[in-house]
């Protein structure tokens, strides 16, 4: 069977690329090693370019905002629900508040909206926030998605458009979209892509426990970052970040830190069940920006998305489609 494009990687980026190409009438094959440590499988599901922003990452912010605008149609085509409630970025001590002040000023200078709130104002929106939370920002335009529902929908959509899942295929074009493992698939990526380890917890509600928050909550707790993403049956709590290669162990210290800081922000998690602990590997790049370009004739990279793989899936898939088209069709 003739294959026009082979996609190496079956995470959100690889599947989004494969589905988009197949919808444009390319014959596509996906080669997927299926690691349980892939970033897509353990992601929190935040689609939040504004609260992810930081001075120096302007290109990443602008690309994230562009991709966020594509998400409603992207999700609708897949039949995947989005949570439109938005994000609260909160801080606990004076240093955390200073970080949020800096973020708020930076966003204002970039023309991005974020509403400054006191602790009382935050608790009016989310009464379950801990009393130590003293200030924050509300970003109503952010979205979130259940990453595992998304992965299943993308895989089904690919199959529905004739994408084949194979062990290997010969084709005129190969797209390297294997996340952190992309570094091993082409010499040009060896010193560009690196694994960034992250630990993440899934907490399940129990009878009598406080319900999950409505908003995604991104918190600074005495300089440490933690996020809480609501799910129908609980909370995704993450995420640590280490430069530790492909170390796949969930550490006692990582779990302790996440639970301690998460409980400061949302004390009700003490009544939840610890349902899952996991490690995932983000695909880091030197400037935190994705690598989406030709590496050589017939070989294209779509990797290096670091913390923004889910967010940047629609814009990455669109760009890959453009690049493949510029390289000639069949």
N, C-alpha and C positions, 0 to 999 in steps of 0.2 A: 504494500500500500504506500502510495506517495505521501511524503510528509513535507510540508513547506517550512515549518518552524518547529524546532524542538525546544521546549522550555525545561531547564534543569532547576527543579524546585517546586514543591507542591504546597507551600505556605500561601498566605493571603496575596503576596506580590506575584508569585508564580502563577497561581490560579487566576488571578485577575487579568494578568497578561494573556494567559491562554484563552480565557473566555472572550476577552475583547478581540483578540486576533481571529478566533473561530467565528465570531459574529460578523467579522469583515470578510468571511469566506476563505480564510486560510485553513489549510489542513494542518492541525496542530497535534503534537504528541507531548506529553508531560512525563518526565523521569523524576520520580520522587523517592527519596530515601526514607521518608516518614519518621524522622526523629521526634520523640516525645519532648525533646528539649528545644524544638523550634520556637522562635519568638511568637509566632502567630498562635500556637496552641496554648501558651500560658499568658498571653497578653491580658491587660486589664480591659481593653476595649474603648479607651478614651479617644475621642476625635476632637482634640482640644488644642489647636495651634496657638491660641492667645495665651493660655496659662502655661504653655510650654516655652514661650518666647523668652529671649534673653539678649541683652546687647551683644552685638557681634554676630548674631545668627539671623540677620535680616533676610537673607535669601531663603533660609529655611522657613521663617515666619510667613513670608509672602507666598511661598509654594504651598505651605500648609493651609493658608486661608483660601487659596485657589482650589485646592483639592477638597476642602470642606464644602465649598459651594457645589461640587459635583456629587457629594455623597447622597443627598435625598433621591436623586434620579437613579443613581447607582444601586442604592438599597431597594428602591421600588422595583427595579427591573429584576432583582434577585428575590423579591418577596421577603426581605429581611427587615424587621422592625428596628427603628432607631428611637433612642430616648432623647427627646428635645428639651429637657428641663434645664440644662446648662451646668456650669461648674462654679463651685465656691472655692476660692483659694484663701486659706486661712493661716494665721500665725498665732503662736502662743506667747513668746516673750518679746522684749523690746527689739532684740536683734532680728527676730522673724518679721516683726512689723516693719523694720527698716528695709528688709529685703522686698517686702510687698510694696512699700512706698516707691522703691526704685523701679520695680516692675510696672507699677501704675504710671509713673512718670514716663518710662520708656514707651509704654503702649500709647499714651496720650500723644507723645511726639511722633509716633508712627501712624496716628489717626485711627487707632483701634480702641474700641470702647470697653471700659471696665468700671463698674460702680464700686466706690469705696464704702465699706460698711464697718460699723462698730461691732463689738461682740454681741451687744443687745440686738442689733439689726440682723446679724447672722442667725441668732437663735430664734428670731421671729420667722425666718425662713425654714430653719431646721432646729426644732426644739431639742433634739437629741444631742446637739453639740455639747462638748464638755465645757465646764465653767472656766477652764484655763484658756480657752480660745478667746482672744481679746480683740482681734480685728481681722479684716479680710477684704476680698474683692469678689464681686459677683459678675460672672461672664455668661450672660443668658444665651449667647449664640452657639456655645459648644454643644456637641452631640456625644453620644456613646452608643456602642453596639456590643452585643454578646459575641465575642470572638469565635466561639465554637459553633454557634448557630450560623455565623457568617461563613466559616470554613466549610461546613456541610452544604450550605446553599451554593457556594461557589463550585464545589466539586460536582454537585448535581447539575448545575447550569452548564459546566464544561461538558459533562457526559451528554447532556441534552443537545449540545451543539456539535457533537461528533468528535470531541477531543478524546484521544486515546491515552490511556495510562500504561506505560510500557517500561521495560528495563533498559531500553536503549533504542535509538533511531538515528538514521542518516538523513540529513536535510540540508538545504542550502544555508539556512540560518539557525543558529543556536543562541538562545537567550539564557544567560546565567543569572538565575534568580533564587539561589540557594541560601540566602541570608548569610549568616556568619561563616558557613561552609564554602561560600563562593570563593574565598581566598585560595582554596586548594584546587580550583577548577581552571585557573588561568594565571600565568606568571605575572601579568600586569596587575592582578588584584592581590598578589601575595603580601605586599607591603602597604596596601591601601585599606583592606578590610581586616578587621580584627573582631574576635568575640568579646562581648561585654556581658558578663554574667549578671543575672538578676534572679532573686528569689521572690516568690509570690505565694500568697496563701488564699485559700477559698474557705469562707466561713458560712455555715448554714444556720438559718434561724431555727430556734427551738420554741416549744410552747411557752408563752409568757415572756419571751424576749422582746426587747424594743424592735420595732420594724426597721428595715434598712432606711438610710436617708433617701430622699427623692433626688437630690442633686449628686453628681460626682463631686467628691471633696478632695482637693489637693492641699496638703498641709505642710507647713514648716514647723517642726517641733524641736526647739533649741538647736536650730541649724540643720537638722536632719529632715529629709523629705519623705513623705508617706502619702499614699492616695487610697481612697476608699471609693470603689465603683459599685453602685447598687445592682443587684440581680434580683429576679423574681423570688428566689429562694435564699437570698443572703447577700453577702458582700465579697468582692474581690479586694484583697488587701495587699498592696505592694508599694514599692518594690525596691529591694536593695540593688546596689550597683557596684560591681567589682571588676577590676582588671585582673582576672584570674584564669585566663585562657579558657579551655573547655572543661574546667572543674565542675562536675555535675552533682556534687554533694549539696544537699540542703544543710546549712550549718545551724547549730544550736543558737549561736549569736545572732544570725540573721532572723530566725523565727522570733527570738526574744525581742529584738529591736522593733520588728514590725508590730508585734502584739502590744508591746509597751506603748509605742507612739500612737498606734491605732486606738488604744483604749483612752489615751489622753484626749484625743480628738472626738471619739464617739464611745463614751463609756459603756454603752449598751452591748458592745461586742463581747463583754465578759460572759454574757448569757448565751452566746452562740456556740455551735460545735465547730471544731477545727476539722474541716472535711478533706482538705487536700493541701499538701505542701509540694512545691515544684520549683525547678530551676529551668530558666530559658536563657538562650544566648541571642542578644541583639547583635546586629551587624553594624559595628562602629566604623566610622570613616574619620579621616584627619580633621575635617571641618564640620562634622555632624550633618553634612549634606549628602543626599543619595548620589550614587554613581550610576547614571543612566546614559550610556554612550556606547558607540562602537569601540571594541578593543582591537579588532583587526577585521578584515573582510570576512563576513559571515558569522562573526561572534560579537554579541551585544551583551552588555552588563545591565542588570536592573537590581541593584543591591545597595548596601550601605545606608539603610534607612534608620538605623539606630533606634530611637524611642518612638519613631513615627511611621512604622510600617503599615499599620491599619489605616491611619489617617491618609497617607500618601498613595494608597493603592489605586484609586481612580485616576489621579493625574499621572502616575507612573505608567499605568496601562495605556493611557492615551498617548503618552510620549513614545512608548515602545512601538505602538501601532504606526505613528508618524515616521519613526526611524526605519522600520521595516519597509514601509511604503516608499521612502526615499531611496532605499537600497534596491528597489525593483521587485515586482511581484511575479512569482513563478516564472 
